[in-house]
Amino acid sequence: MNQTSVEDLPKVELELLLKAYRLMLTAKAMADTYEENKAICSKYVHSTSRGHEAIQLATAFHITHKDFLSVYYRDESILLGIGMKPYELMLQLMAKREDPFSGGRTYYGHPSLRREGMPVIPHQSSATGMQAIPATGMAHALAYLESQQLQNPQDERVVVCSLGDGSVTEGEVAEAFQMAVLKKLPIIYLVQDNDWGISAKGTEMRAMDAYEYAAGFKGMERIRVDGADFVESYQGMAEAFRIARQERRPVLVHAKCPLLGHHTSGVRREWYRGDNLQEHSLLDPLPKLGTYLLELGMSADELIDIAQEVKQDVQTQYEQALAAENPDPATFHLHEFAPTPVTEEKGTRTPANAEKSTMVDAALHAVDEILRQYPEALFYGQDVGGELGGVFREAALLAKKYGDDRVFNTPIQEAYIIGSTTGMSAVGAKPIVEIQFADYIWPGINQLVEELSKSCYLSMGKFPVQSLIRVPIGAYGGGGPYHSGSVESTLLNIRGIKVVYPSNAADMKGLMKAAFLDPNPVVMLEHKGLYWSKVPGTEDAKTLEPDADYVLPLGKAHVVQQASEEQIRQGNSLTVITYGMGVYWAKSASKQLAGSVEIVDLRTLNPLDYEAVEASVKRHGKVLVLTEEPLMNSFAESLAGRISRTCFTSLDAPVFTLGAENLPAVPLNVELEKMMLPNADKVLAAMTELLEY
């Protein structure tokens, strides 16, 4: 139906009305206090819930400790409604040490909470609209875990995702809505519409409101409420929660609200609102609820007493927060990553009677073994499910073996594929996802940067994101400009994620297992030209396949070829620091320089085994850093610069670098491709020049 009626729902009890009124007064007193002390309180930008209190409290009163909550930066009253104290929110306002969400690391109204008796609130960014994907990932995880009998559907857990109406125009919100209706997920999208962005009005930003927009998503239940009327809001949210809990399908609640405060403390209302502020003030939910309480028999003196009591309480808590300790500066670096359980190589790398395996098959077997051992694990991406099992057959038959709930195709939605893993991880699912080609990763970078990479650090370790992201990468044989790119330098500029790049089947399997077990986001770059060892010179990428217990820690480089002691003594040796296809270019080239070339396969680019790099450089005094990427401003150049600084006294020559030509894309024609990319001949020329230096 187009709109659920709330007229026949039961009346709201007086006790609940009084609780709402007290908390509305609390929110107002907090906003007034921040304004009265703006020299202190506006040191860091904040936003308040003034005008939105009714719908926010109505929402909070329906959430249980079993649920999951995704709020946006104006949702202060939701936090008050679930039981947070003004003091706790003020600690975040002033970036204090005991800020319960982030220890002073992130903005006011950006919670991350695991607390008994309250809903789980995973970390999310303040990039408007982006929270819709992680939140939908939470609901997706709930549906998945229920389908596997790993959670009880009778618990009726739901996710609430709060959005401002302006954010609904984001493309990522459309991706979230699409998956919610496609998978029939138990999620409530609460859209609070105050008709403003920052200074842009709704008429400037959209052709329709969120309620009208949601009509295009078949299966999305829609409810309109007056977000400034607590009773109507409470009844509307009661129906939304009933649908999500009992019918296990998505609901959008569109709540019209006035904006009574500043957009944020940094963008003050008097700068641009004009008469609009007075118009919105007439819709203030606080006096509206006060009038209703008077009609129910409360006296004006009783309401005045409550207001005075609340104001004094807020003032006391403000003074306590002001006096609280600041963070210890020495702790600034903590929680970049959560500790990983895989710290040493275990299992059997070369089992007796093992057969040789290609890299693509080793990866397939690793995922198969993970799915068999960990029922909370699932695998999804474009074309990995169904009959095909991936465009490289890297998931062949897994969907038939484990079912469509565990191994499935997604729409063409790279942002959802990556960003949903944040929500999945917070709920307890363990996602493995695939981006079909490295060149397609760009629509997902927003989520990777803002949601996955920052979550552990900004939540003080409460919400690391366990996410294994598989990305076929690299060029060979005429793949062309949209299927051949190398993206590792871009990824390595994202702090808070790990980047792995195996060059053979055994490493692929061991690193895949370790990446899955790592509680942090890991991007696994898998070179397509090494998948089957069909490219001349890459035969060694096919190895004996390790056993099912084999794990290889991230951050451990491997010397795949050593120089002879004689050549080292004669000063006629060098080391090649490389990874991926570079290993095989170096191997092929070094056949012409017997005993003179050591090859270090980094295997993991972050964390980087720099100790192994330094040891190799100091052993030889000459070094070539080799990559498939265009060289300018690359990881390889950065590494070369670091080597030049830390190994300067050990070097007998400048640090050489070799990579692809600095062009925007890999051309389709194989001869043009050959001219752009490194190869064994180019590597040999660089090695010869370096040895003769």
N, C-alpha and C positions, 0 to 999 in steps of 0.2 A: 504493500500500500504506500501511497505517497507521503502520508503523515499520520503518525500515531496520535490518537486522541488522549488527552490527560484529564479530561473533565470529570470522568467518573472514578478516578482513583481516590483512595481513602484520604481523609484529612490528616494533616501533620500535627503530631502531639505538641502541646504547649511546652513541655520540657525541651524538646528539640528546637522549637522556635526560639526559646530563650538562649539556648546554647549558640545558635546561629547569631542571634543579636549580640551576644557578648563577644563573639569572635569577629563580627563586623566592626564593633567598636574597637577591638584590639587592632585590627588592620588599619583603621582610621587613625588611632592614636600613634601607631608606629609611623605611618606616613607623615603625620603632623610633626612628630619628634624629629624625623629625618629632615624635614623642611626647616624646622626651627634651629636645627644644628647642622645646616647644610655645609658649613665650612669643614666640618668633620666628616659628615656622612656622605658627602659627595666627592670625597677624595678618590673613591673608586665608584664607577658608574653603577647605579642601581635602578630598578623599576619596582613599582608597587602595584597592588591589586585593586586600587581604588576604582570603584564602579563595577568591578567584576566579582565582588565578594559573594553575591548570592549564588550564582551558578557554581562558583568554585567550592563553596561550603556544601552545597547540595550534592556535588560530586563526591567530595571527601567523605561525607556521611554514609555513602553507599559502599565505599571501598573497604575491603577486609585485609587482614594480615596475610591472606593467601594470594592476594592479587599482585599485579605489577603495574607500576605507574610511570608514565613518561610525561613530565610537565614542561612548560616553557617558562621563560624568565619572568612572566607577570603573575605566576601562580602561587604567590605568597599565601593566599587564603586557603588554598588546598593543603599546603603544608601545615598551617595552623589547624585546619580541620582534622587532619589525621593525628594530631597530638603534639606537633612540634611546638616548642616554646619560643616566644619572641627573642629571648636571650640567645638561643641557638642560632636563629636567623641573623641576629645582630652580630654575632661572632663572624659570620660569613661576610656581612656587610662591611665590616672593618678589617677583614682579612686577618683574623686572629688565629692564634696557635690551635685553640680547641674548636675551631670551626668543625662541626661534626661531619661535614661533607668532604672538604678538601684540604683542611689544615691551612687555609689562607691562600690557596692556589688559584681559585677561580671565582667568578662573579657571584654576587648576590642572586638568589633565586635559581641557582644551578646545582640542585642537590644530587647526591649519590648516597644511598642509604641502605644498609642492611641492619635492621633493628627488630628485635622480637616485638610482636604485637602491632607492627606497622607493615604496610605494603613494601615490597622491594622496589627501590627507585634506582635503576642503573644510571651511570653517568651518561650524559648526552651533551652535545655542544649547544651553543646558542644560535647557531646558523638556522634561521627560521625555516621551518618546514622539513629540515633534515631529520628531525626526530621521528618522523612518521615511518621511515624505513626500519630503524632499529626497533621501534615499538611494535611494528607489524611482525618483525622477526621474532619478538617475544611470543606473540600470539601464535605464530607459526610453530614455534618450539612447543608450546602447550599442546597444540593439536597433534603434533608428531609424537610427543611423549605419551599422550593419551592413546594414540593409535597403537603404540607398542606395549600398552599396559604398564608403562613405567611411571605413570601418574594416574590417579583415579579421576575419571570424568565427573564423578559425583561430588568432587570438591568444587566444581563449577568455578574454577579460576578464570579470571579475565584480565585483560590489559586495558588500561585507559591511556589514551594518547591525547594530550591537550595541545591545541594549535590556535594561533591567531588567524583570523580570516584572511589577512593579507598573505600569509604563508601558503595558503592552499593553491595559489597560482604556480607554485614551484613544481617542476616536472617530477621531482622525486616523490612528491605527495601522490601524484597520479600513479606512479609505480607501486607505491604502498597500497593504495585503494584497489588497484587491479589485482594484486596478489591476495588481498583480504577477501575479495568476493570470489576469486577463482578457487581459493582453497577453503572458503567458508570458515573464516577464522574468528575466534571469540575476542573481538576488540571493539572498544567504543572510542570513536574519534570525537572528542569534544572541541567544537570550533567556536571560539569566543570572538564575536564580531562587534568591534566598537567603531567600525567604519573608518579607521585610520591605519596607515602604515607608520611612518615617522611623521612626515609632513604631507604625505600624499593621501588623498581621500579615496574611498572605495570606488567612486565613479571614475577616477583616473586609472585605477589599477586592474579592474576586472569588469567583465561584461555580465557577470552573474554572481550571486553570492554562493557560499559553500553548499547550502541546501539544494539550490538549483543545479549546481555543478555535479553533486553526488548522484543525481538522477541518471546520469550517464553510466553509472557503474551498477550493472544488473545484479541484484541480490543485496545491495546496500540498503538496510532499513534507515529511514530518515525521520527525525523528530525536530520540530521547531519549538523553542520555548522563549519566553521573556526572561533573559538572563539577569534582569534586575529585580525579578520577583522571586523571592526565595521559595514560596510555596509551589508555584508553577514549576520552577526549576527542579525542586526536590521530586515532585511527581513525575516530571519528564525523565529525570535520571533513573527513577525507580523502574520505569518501563524499559529504558535502555539497558539497564543491568539485567532485568528479567530476560530480555531477548538474548543478550550476549551469554548469560550464564546457562539458561535452560535450552535455548535453541541453537547455541554455539554458532552464531553468525554475526557479521559485522553490523554496527550501528553508527550512524553519524548524527550527532546532536548539534543543531545550530542554535546558538544562544546569542541574542542581540543584547549588547551591554553598552553602557555609557563609559567613556574614558574620562575620569575625573582627575587623575594625576598627570604627571609629565609622562611623555613617552618613555624617557629615561631621565635620570637626573642631569644628564648631559645635553638633553634637548628639551628645554623648558617650554611649558604649554603657552606661556604668554608671548612667546616669539611668533606664533603662527595661528593660534586657535581662534582669536577674535570672538565673535558672538557665539560660536559653536560651543565654547566651554560653558556658557550660561545655559544653552539649550540642553546639554548633557547633564548639567547639575540638577535639572528638574527631574531626572530619572534616577537619582541616587538611590540605591537599594536600601541603604540604612534607614532613612526616615520612612521609607515605604514599609519596611518591616516593623518599625516602631509604631506607626499608625495602626497596623494590623493588630499588634499586641494590645494597644489601647482599646481597640474594638472588642478584643477578647476578655477585657476586664482588668488588665494591668493598669496601675496608676502611673501618672506622669512622674511622681516622686520616686517610684520604684525604678523606673527607667533611668532617671537622673542619677540615682544612687549607683546603679550598675555602671553607668558611664564614668562617674568619678572614681569608682573603685578600679576600673580597667585602666584609666589614665594614670593613676598612681602606680599601678603594678607595672605598666609599660615603662614609666619613667625609672622605676627602680631597676628593672632589668636592663635598660639602656645604660645606666650608670655602672652596673656590674660588667656589662660587655665592654664598655669604654676602658675599664680598669684591667681587663683581661690581658694576659701576656701575648706578645707577638710571637710569630714562629721563630725557631732557632735557625738563623741563616745557614748554619752548617748542614741542615737537613735538606737543602734545596734540591739535591740531586737524587734523593731517594725515590724508589718506585718507578723508575723508567720501565723496568720489566719485572714481572713476577718470577720468582726462582723456578727453574725448570727441574724436573726430576731426572732428566737424562744428562748425566755429567760424564759418563765414560762409555766406551764402546763395549757392548755386551752382545751375547749370542754368537753364532757361528757364521763367519763371513764366507767361508768356502767349505760347505758340508761335504762329507764323503758321498760319492755317487751323485752329486748335484750336476745338473745340466746347465749349459750356458743359456743365458736369457738376454733378450734385448732390453733396453731401457724402458720402452713402453710397456713391455710385459712385466718387468719388475715392479713398475709403478702400479699396474693393474693388480698384481698379486698382493702388493702391500695394502692397497685399499680394500681388497677382498678380505684379507686377514684382519684388518682393523674393524670392518663391519661385522665380521664373525665374532670378534672378541668383545666389542663394545656396542651394546644395543642402543646406547644414546647417540651413536655416530650416524650421520646421514651424509649423502653426497648429492649435490645438485648443481646445475648450470645449463647452458644452452646445448641441447642435443645429447646430453650424457645419458639420458634415460631411454626407455623404450627399446626398440629393435636396434637402433644404430649404435648406442653406447659410446658416443663421442665421435667427432670427425676424424680422430686418429685411432678409433677403436680402443681408447685408453680406459673405457668403462664397459667393455664388451660383456654382455650377459649379466651384469651386476643387477640391473633392474629386474630381470626375470628371477634372479636368485634371491633377492632381498625384498622385492615388492616396490610398488610405485610410491609408497609413502616415504621410503628410505632413499631411493635413487630415482631422481625425476628431472624432467626437463623444466626449465623456467622460460618465461617470455624473454625477449631481447631486452634485458634490464640489468646492465652491469652494476648500476648503483644498488639495486636491490640485492643482487647476488652477493656483493661485498658487504653492504651495510647491514643486511639482515643477520649476518653472523654475530654482530654485536649483541643483538637481542637474544639470539639463539644461545649464546654463551652464558648470558646472565641468568637464563632460566634453567640451564643444565644440559642442553643438547650440545653435541660436539660436531660442528659442521665442517665438512670438506666441500669446497666449491671450486668451480673452474670458470675462468675467463677464456673464451675459445681461442683467442690469439692475443699476444701482447699488445698489438696495435688497437685492440678493442678495450683496453683497460681504462682509457681516459674518462669515460662517463662515471666510473666507479672511484676515481681518485678523490673526489670530494668526501665520500664516506670514509675512505681509507685514511685520509689525513685527519678529518675533524672528529670522527667517531672512534675508529679502531685504535689509531695510534696514540691518542691522548687519554684514553679511558683509565688505564692503570695509573698513570702519573697523577692525573687530576682527581682521582678518587682515593688517593693515598693507598693504592693497592687493593681496594675493595672489589674493583671490577676490571681485572685483566680480561682481555678478549681472547678466548681460545678459538682461533680461526686459521685453518689451513687453506690457502688460496693457490690453486694450481694454475700456472700460466705458460702455455706453449709459446716459445720465443725463438727468434733467430731466423736467419736467411739461408736458403740453399735452393738451387735448381729452379729459379724463376718463380718464386712465390709472389713477387710483386710488392707494390708499395703499402698494401694494407694487411699483409700476412707475413712480413719478414722483419719487422722492426725489433730493435733492442731497447729496453726501457730501464735497465738496472740503475743508471745514474739518477734518474728521476725518483725511483723508489728509494734509493739510498739517501736522498735528501729529506725523506720523511722519517723523523725520529720516532721511536716507539714501535717500529715493526722490524721483523727479522727477514733477511733476504738470503735464500739458499739457491745454489746453482750447481747441481751435480753434473758430472761428465761421464759417468758409466753406470751400468745397471746395479752393481752392488752398492755404490754410494747412493743411487736413487732410492733403493729400498730402505737402507738404513737411515738416511736423512728424512725420508717420508714418514717413517715411524716416529722418529724423534720430533719432527715438526708437528705431528698430530698430538703427541703427548705434551708438547710445550704449551703452557697456559697463555702464551702471548700470540699476537698475530704473526703468522709466518707466510711469506710469499715464496712459493716454490717455482723457480724458473726452469723450464724443461725444454732443452733445445730440440726442435723438431728434426734437425739434420742428424741428431744422434739417436733418435728414437729407435731406428731399425738397423743402424750401422750400415746403411746402404751407400753413404757418401764415401768415396775412396779415401783411405787413410784413417777411417773411424772404426775399424774392425775391433779395436780394443775397448770400445764402449760396450761391447757385448761381453759379459763376464759370467762366471759361475754365480748362480743366484743364492744369496744368503738364506738362512733358515727363518722361520716365522718369528723368532725371538730376537733377531738381529736389530740393534739400534746403533746409530752413529751420531755422537753429539754434534750439535751445531757449533760452529766456530773453531773447527779443527782442520787446518790445512793438511795436505798430503804431498810428500815428495814422490812424484810418480816416475821420475827418472833422475838418476844421480850421475854426476860427472866422475871421471876416474881420478884417483888420488894423484896419479902422475901428471895429468893435465892441470890439476889444481896447483901442484907444486911448481909447475912451469909458468904459472900465471896465464895459462891459456884456457880459462874456463869462464863461464858466465851462468847466470841463473835467469830463467824466464818465470815471471810471476803472472799467472793467467788463470783461466777458468773456462768451462764450457768448451766450445769448439776450438778455442785457443790452445787447449792441451794437445789437440791432434795436429794443428798447424805446426806447433813447436816440435812435436815428435817427428813429423815427416821431415821438417827442415833440418833437424839435428842429425839425421842419418848421414848428412854430408860433412858433419863435424864430430866425428867419433870421439866420445869421451869428454867433450868440451862443454856439454850443455846439461845443466840441472833444470828440471821443470817442477815448479811448485803449483799444484792445483789448489786454489783457495777453497773450493767447495762451498763455503759460506762467505758471503760478502758482508753481512752484518748479523751477528758479531764477527769481526775480522780477526783471524789468527795472526796478528802482527808480529808476535814473537817468532813465529816460523818464518815470516818474511824477512825480518831483520837477521835472523840466524843464517839464512841462505845468502842474503846480500853480503854479509860480512865474511862468509866462507869464500866468496868468489871475487868480490870487488867490482864486478860488472853486472848490470841488471837490465833486462828488457821487460817492461810491463806491457802485456799484450791483451787486447780486447777486440771484440767484434763491433762495438759501438763506434759511431763517429767520435773522433778523438777529442776534439776541442771541448773543454769544460766538462770532461767526463770523470767518472770514478777512477779510471786508469790514470788520468793526469793528476788527480788529487792524490792518489797513492804514490805516484812518482815524486810529487812534491814533498810528501811526508818522508819518503825514503831519503831524498836529498838532504833533508834537515837532520834526521836522526842517525843516518849512516854516513854522514859527510866524510868523516876521517877514514872510513873504510873503503871509500870508492876510488877506483882507478880510472874512471871515465864518467862522463855525465850519465844520468839515468835516461835510458832510451825508452821511448814509447812508440807503440804501433797500434793503429786501429783503422776503422773504416774512414773513408773520405767524409768531409764535413758537408754532407748533403741532407736535405730534408726528408728523403725517402729512399728506399731501395728500389731501383728501377726493375721493370718486369723482364726485359730481355736478358738472357743469361750472360751474354758477353758484357753488357753494361753492368750487370750485377757483379761480375768477376772483376771489373775495373774498380768498382767502389769498395769491395770488401778486401780484408786481408786474405792471404793464402800462404801456402808453404813457401812459395818462391819469394814473396815479399818478406816473410819472416827470415828466411835464409839470408837475404841481402842485409837485413838489419843486424842479424847475428854476426855475419862476417865483418861488417863495419865496426861493430862493437868490440869484437875480439882483436881487431887490428888497431884499435884506438891507442 
